[in-house]
């Protein structure tokens, strides 16, 4: 697995790029949505069975021939292998736009391109952004064949979104540049880490950075109901000079600009593999004082220009093949427990995951909404100056 620019790292001008592309998008979304001989429409199908079965869905998707995706870098959680596998299996071209965009960029593309042929068909969103998109009425309800095996707390009851892969907030550290790598979030306050601590993105727009702030809250007396201590923690990091506003990427790590990066464990674990050949000794630890686990969510654009391909993509991602490909990218698939029971889990890949003890818990929709509001109101102030 290789790792390049994380997709939640928002680059300057990213929103402007989305807006420009929206203005230049050619053509409108197809008027003739895929339908079966008896008139069933893929655009309104809430399951493969509702469309006449997986074979019928596959036939319609192949006729569409294309899947529009957004913000999926090939080296994020092994997405390159997933894209290649889908294309090889079904002969459908996956067009990925703005691979390094954020979850918010994805939502912006859906709203700005409604009715256009270049609108995204599918979305991969940080969970709080999936909730927001559902509340805005942007997502189509669709139950994949494995829907019942997805834990209840990791899916929308209406099937507008469901978790796909995830992991824990971790601390990545360049052991050749940092004398003693931190293993807890509270370690990051030590004066020896001045100017070295970075996040992967802006937490008001990036799911990974959002998770980093929430992990900091948990390590400092906060909870799923109170993310404020996380803001206070980063304000202290900023005040003592340890926090750097440079958003961490493999490039900034290689240059020595972000020798300590708070990010998902599957991304930091991927860095460790990638950097071996480049002379970077990248250490990864899941902090015991802030074990925050979160998943990214899959969703279908309600106005997807390729509705059959969008639904077939979801079926592929939640197949044993798709779930194991995420696992090979160090990400924990949503169906991991069910696959262990069924004997379909790649045990070799599972054994390589960063070790974590305990059972993860997840914030509710209400808690995520509240935390997002608090972050939106206080992040800039916390790290300004």
N, C-alpha and C positions, 0 to 999 in steps of 0.2 A: 504494500500500500504506500502511495506517496501522498504528500500533503502540500497544498499550495494555499493561496489566499482563502481564508475561511469565509463562507458565504454570508455570515452575519456581520462581517466587518464592513461597516458602511464607509465607503470612500467619499471624499469630497466631490460633490456634483452628481452623486448617484441618482438622486431624485430628479435632477435636471435631465439626466440621460433618459430616465424612464419617460418623463414628460415629452422629450423630443421624439423618442421612438413612437410614443402614442400618436403624436401629430403626423408622423411620417408613415404610420401603418398603412399598408396598402390593402384595400378591399375590405368588405364587410364580412362578418361571419356567414357561413353558408346558410341559405334559407332551407335547403332540403336536409334536415336532420336525418341521421340514419334511421331507417325503419325496416321492420320485417315485412314479409309478404302479407301478413294479416294486420298490418298497420301499427304495430307496437313501435314506439319511439325510444331510442336510446337516451334521448335528452331527458326523459321523464322516468326511465327505468330505475327502480329503487333496489334492484338486485339483478344478478344474471338470470335467475329463474323468471323474474318479471319480464325479461326481454325474450324469453324462449329458451334459455339455457346458455351455457358458456360457449358452445359451438356457434350459436347464432350471434353472440356478442363478438366473438373472434372474427367471424365472417364480415360483420359490419365494420369492425375496427380496421380490418385489412383494406376494406373498400375506401375508408377515409384516408388511410395511408400515412398519416402524420399525427404526432402528439406534440403539442406545444407545452414545454416546461420552462420554468424560470428559477433562477437562483439555486442551481444544482451543479456545483463544481464537481468534476469527475473524481477528485480525490477527497471529498468530504464523505466520511463514513462508507467508502467504497462505492459511491454512486456510479463511477465509471463502469464498473463490472455489472451493476444493475442495468444501466442503460444499454450496454453491449448485449447483455443477456436477453433483454426484451426485444431489441432489434433483431437479433439472430433467431429467436424463437418465433416471432410473428411477422418479420419483414416490414415492420412499421418504423419509420424514421422518427427519432426523438430530436426535436429542435430545442436546444437549451439557450435561452437568452439571459443576459446579465447574470452569469453564473456566480459572481461574487456579491450579489445583491442581498439585502436584508429581508426579513419577514414583512416589514412594512412596505418595502419596495414591491413585493408580490401583491399585496392588497391594493396598492396604488395602481398597479398595472391592470388588475381586474376592473377596478372602478373607472379608470380612464379609457379603457378600450372596450367597454361593453358594446356588443354588436359587431365587433371587428374580427376578422379572420385571424389576426395575430394575437388575440387575447390568450392568456394562459388557459390551458385545459385543466391542469392540475397544480396543486400547491403543496409545498412542504413548509410548515409554519411552526414557529415556537408556540407552545400551547396557549399562552395568553393572547397571541395574535390570532390563533384559530378561533378562540372564543369570541374575539372582537369581530372577525369576519362572519361568523355564524349570526351574531347579534345584528349585523348589518344586512342580513339576508342575502349574502353573496354565495353561499354554498349549497350544493345539491345533496339531498339525502341519498345515501347509497350504502347498502350492506354487502360487504364482501363475503365470500363463502365462509371465511373463518371468523366472522364478526362475533359470534357467540363465545369464542375462545379468548377474545380481547378482554382483559379485566374491566369490570364495570366502571372503576374510577379512572380508566384511561380511554373512555370513549363517550361521545355525545349520545344520549338516549335516542335522539332522532337520526343518528348516523350521518350527521353533517360533517363530522371530523372524528378521527380516532388516532390514537398514538401509534407510531410505527417503530421508532428506534430511539434510544436515548442512553444516558449514562449519568455519571456523577461529576460535579464540579471538582476539579483537581488543580494542583499547582505544578506547573512545568518549570524546570530550572536548568540552565546551562551550567553544568558542574565545572566547566573549565573557566568560566568567568565569575562564578559565585563560589566563594570559599566553602561556605556551609549552606547547603540548600535548605530552604524552609520546608517544614512538613505540616505545619498548622497555619491557619489564617492569622492567628495572633502573632506568630513569628514574623509576619510581614511588617510589623510595626518597628522592628529592631533597626537601629540607625545604620547598620551595615548594608541595608538594602536601599539606600538612598538613590532615587531616580531609576530604580530597576523593576518596579512592579507595574504590570500592565494588564488590561482587560482585552478580550477579543471583541471590540466594538463598543458602541454606546448603548447602555442598558435601556434607554427609552426606545430603541429601535432593534436591538439585537437580543435574541433569546439567550445566547450563551453569557453575554455580559449581565443580563437581567438575573440569570441564575447565580452569577458570581456575587452580586450584591445581596441576594437573598441568603446565600451561604454565609456571607459575612454577618448578616443579621442573626442567623441561628447561632453563630459562634460568639455572639456578644449580647446574649440575653433576649434576642428577638424571637419571633415565631412566624408561623404562616399568617398570623393575624397582624403582625407588626414587623414590617421591613425597615422601619426608620433606623434601628441600630446599624443596619447595613450602610445606609447613607452616612450616618455619623462616623462609621469606621473608615469609609473612603475619604470623608472630609478630614479625618485625622491623618490618614496616609498622605493626603495632599498637603496638609499643613506642615508635616515633618519632612516633606520632600521626597518621600518614598514612591508615591504614585506618579507615573508618567502618563500623559494624555495620548501618547503614541499607541495606536491600536495594534495589538500584536498579530503578526503574520509570520510565516516561515522566513520571509525575506527580512523582516525586522529582527528576528531571532538570529539569523546568520550574520547580520551586520553588528550584532551586539547591542541593538537599541532597546530590546525588550528581553533581557536575560531571565526574567521571571514572568510567567504568563498564567493568569487564572483563566481556565478554559475547561471544556468538557474533557473527561478522561480519555474518550476515544480519539479525540483530536490530538491531545498531548501524547498519547501512546503512539499515534501515527507519526508524530514528529520524531519520536525516539527512533523509530525504524528508518525514517527518511534521512535523518541527520548523521547516522552512523558513517555513511560514506563521505560525509562532508566534514568530518572531524569534530562534530558537536556532540558532546556527551550530555544528552537530554534526559534528566531524571523526572519521574512522575510520581506524585503521591496524592492520595485522596485524603484531605485533611480530616482528622478525627473530630475536630471541634466545629465542623460546619458541613456535615454530610447532606448535601442537597442533591437530590436526583430529579431529573426532569426528562421528558421525552418530546421529540418533535412530532407533529401531527400531520397526517395526510388529509387532503380535502379535494373535492372536485368543484371547479367553477360552475355555478348554476347555469351560466350562459356559455359553457365550453363550446368552441367551434367544432371540436371533434369529440362528441359525447361518448361514442362507443369506445374509442381508443382510450379516453380518460378512465372509463370504468374497467377496461381490460388491464390497464396499467396498475390499477389498485389491486386487482385480482392477482397479478404477478407479484407485486410487492409483498402480499400477505400469503403467498405460497411458501412452502418449505424452502424452495430454491431462493426466493427473494429474501426471506428472513435470514437464511444462513449467509448470504452475501453481505448483509449488514454486519452480521456477527464477525465475519472475516475482516471487517473494517474496524474492529474493536468496539462496535456499538452493541448495546443490549437490545435485541429485538423484542417487540411487544408480546410476541407469541412464544417467548423463550420457555416459560413454564409449561405451556401446553405441548410444545415440541419435545421437551424433556420426557414428558409422560408418554408421548406417542412414539418416542425413539427416533425422531427425525432431526434432532439437533446435532450440529457439527460439534462433537465433543472436543476435538483438537483445537478449534477456534475458540470455544468457550473457555478452555483452560488458559488461554493467553490473556484473558481480560484482567485489568488491574484489580487487585484483591480489595474487597469491601466487605465488612461484616454488618449484620443486621438486615432488617427488611425495610426497603425504602417506603416513604410515605409521600403523599402528593397534596399540594394545596387545592382547595375547592375552586370552582369557578368564581365564587364571590370573593374569595381571598386573593385570587390572581388579579381580578379587576381592581380591587382596592390597592394592591401593591403597585400595579401599573400606574394608577392615579398618583400615588405618593411619589413614585419615581419621576413621573412627568413634571410634577410641581417642584421637586427638590434637588434633582440630580445636578443641574447646571450650577446651582448655588453651592452645592457640596464640593465640587471640584474646580470652582472658578478661582481666579487669583493666582 
